[in-house]
Amino acid sequence: MTRLSRYRILLPVLSLAILLAATFWMQPRAMSYFGLNLLFNLAVPIALATIAQMMIIMVNDIDLSLGAFVSLVACVTATFLHDTPLLGLAILAALILTYAALGAMIHALDLPAIVVTLGMSFIWGGIALFILPSPGGASPGWLRSLMTIKPPMIPMAIVAAITIAALTHLLIMRSGIGTVLRGVGGNARSVARAGWPVIRLKALAYGLAGLFGVLAGMALVGLTTSADANIALRYTLLSIAGVILGGGEFIGGKVSPVGAVIGALTLTLAASFLSFLRLSPDWQIGAQGAILILVLTARLIFSRRGAEA
Amino acid sequence: MPDHESRPIVALAEAKKHFGPVRALDGVTLSVAPGDCIGLVGHNGAGKSTLVNLINGGLAPSGGTIRFDQGDDALTAGVRSVFQELSLCPNLSVAENLRISHSSLPRIGWRKPARAEMLASLDAIFPGHGIDVAGDVEIERLTIAERQMVEIAIGFAPRGSEARLVILDEPTSSLDAGIADQLLAHVKRFCAAGGAVIFISHMLGEVFEVASRIVVLKDGRIVAERATQDFTRQGLIDAMGHMTSDDASVETARQFGAEVLRTPEGLSARQGEIVGLAGLAGHGQAAALARFYLAKTSTWRASRTSDAVFVAGDRARDGVLPLWSILRNISIASLKLGARAGLVDRSAENEMAEGWKTRIGIRTDDLTRPILSLSGGNQQKALFARALANPAPIVVMDDPMRGVDVGTKQDVYAMIRAEAARGRTFLWYSTETEEVCQCDRVFVFRNGEISAELTGTEITEENILAASFEMQEAS
């Protein structure tokens, strides 16, 4: 472990701990099974969306369509998956494949991902409105019970977050293919020279993003029991912020799945914390931004020190 | 073509590569057999990189054939390349970088064997390398020399099969003499054991030391191919097609002006002086230059006319603006000078760039072409033009001759001396002793500090080496 990689995970952990301590200090009753579940419930879909965004950032791209995509998945889940499960699954699978195809196209035509995904966000949003013009739908029963399951001792939200973090850490940081995927972000030419088809790797990264985007949408419907075409629009920016907060960087394939999950938890907690402060909702977004800037500044100072040492 | 007893690992017949109208490689016939160590020389733009990319499969030939003795492509034939421009993934650790080019590692628990293989390879080539393989340090945390060592070690590592032909493109450009010697010794061992190496270097001494056969490329063709002992240094340089000006370096004692700079490290220079920074690579020379230069220029109150200009050695990182034309790349540092009311004077810009193109000899007929259409050496000339076009009194050069051919070097030396005579001060970091000996005064760095200051006739290779190595102090 080098100093830098230690800091990279240390800082997200530290910021979450400080925020959690402040929340508990403000509202001691949150320090319970029920309180924790309530605080972090909505973090599960955000964590999944953050992982999806991380897959894209890992290969030096950025996904501006994620929020619209998660909304679309939520609409599909609340309608097709509920009414005709097989058709619903087929649609979700097709969405994942579309994501993979987008990745291949972005690589093959050398298009800027930021433009393609911005365009796609309107397409996803349009389809979502088409499926569910007004809020409604219903969560499939199994999904609802999965999301509201009550494990002993540790609340579901925490169990889910730890599971997501552990699985994606294995996939991205430990496995061979994860290493190669990070290599694409670090130096795609060298990966290509070693005989890897970079186009397939990019398709894989985007496909994984699609998969986690679908999981995020499903988890969201499991929690909210209904959907709406605009339900997750803010996920786009939240997921980007989560990746960066978790120690990831926009370029260079430097990402941390564990950090990304922690980043998502921190962002969710920040919203609750500001509500506890009785801050008017008008100010909350600004305050969230201030927290983000604070953490990023701290990280910059740490990494500068690390580089000097 | 000399005869080989064994089948060649790779055989090219009339291989051609054209980029539009540019004939980068114009019919090359070459075969590499086990045990060969081929020194490939030629000036910048002669087609060396293109030839390498044809052999390793990076480019498809426009004509002719390339045959391997095993399999159809370079990878299955055991052809490995180590590139000049450092092609590792900086965000991954040493072992993870091996994983990328080694697909037959086990799926589960691949880290341990990968680390062991890297450590074995590094130990074999660079005994006492001191690179922390077990700690999973990311490549970006290593020095440039260590990265180059890792890259070479990956090239020679078995990676499931075995390395049969290793192409080394300027492998020693970032290594200091001791480590380069270790590499040369390993290349000899490797070839003696039946491996083959294509060795590309501008350091002719190294080529003469390791190569069994020397191939000279010029304008996309092989102009000479002979056993090494049949070449003399002068013969080789003549074959490459350069008039080397006789080294009658006119060492007239010049008069210098007042001291124009002094840094906290103790670096100082007078007006019109060429000050060299020497020592082993990575001992703080580049950092000292960067600190000085950034303090002079990148501040809020940087004035309209800058005090210093910078010539980058790491072109991709510090120098070239890859999306821009050659013209824009040259004029960027001096736009403000010809500007009126904040608008660029296009005709003055053109005139200035054309003037420098002829003065410094950039090989292109159209300055509006993208900068990346030039070969590496010509890109470097454009960077020199960028710096020298700005009348700033101090020119900072961070090992600017990396990968520049002999002829260009002579041109640039002359230009530097001429500019110095006109009163400009040069701060010149170089890893090559020959360049350092062009300087009026030399500071030798060791462990981030200045260990010696040499002037005039004291500037000799022995003195610089003595000050570079710690052991000399014990006496």
Interface residues (C-beta under 8 A of the other chain):
Chain A: M1 T2 L4 S5 R174 S175 G176 T179 V180 R182 G183 G185 G186 N187 R189 S190 V191 R193 A194 G195 W196 G252 G253 K254
Chain B: N56 G58 L75 S81 S87 L88 C89 P90 N91 L92 E96 N97 R99 I100 S101 S103 L105 R107 W110 R111 G135 D136 V137 E138 R141
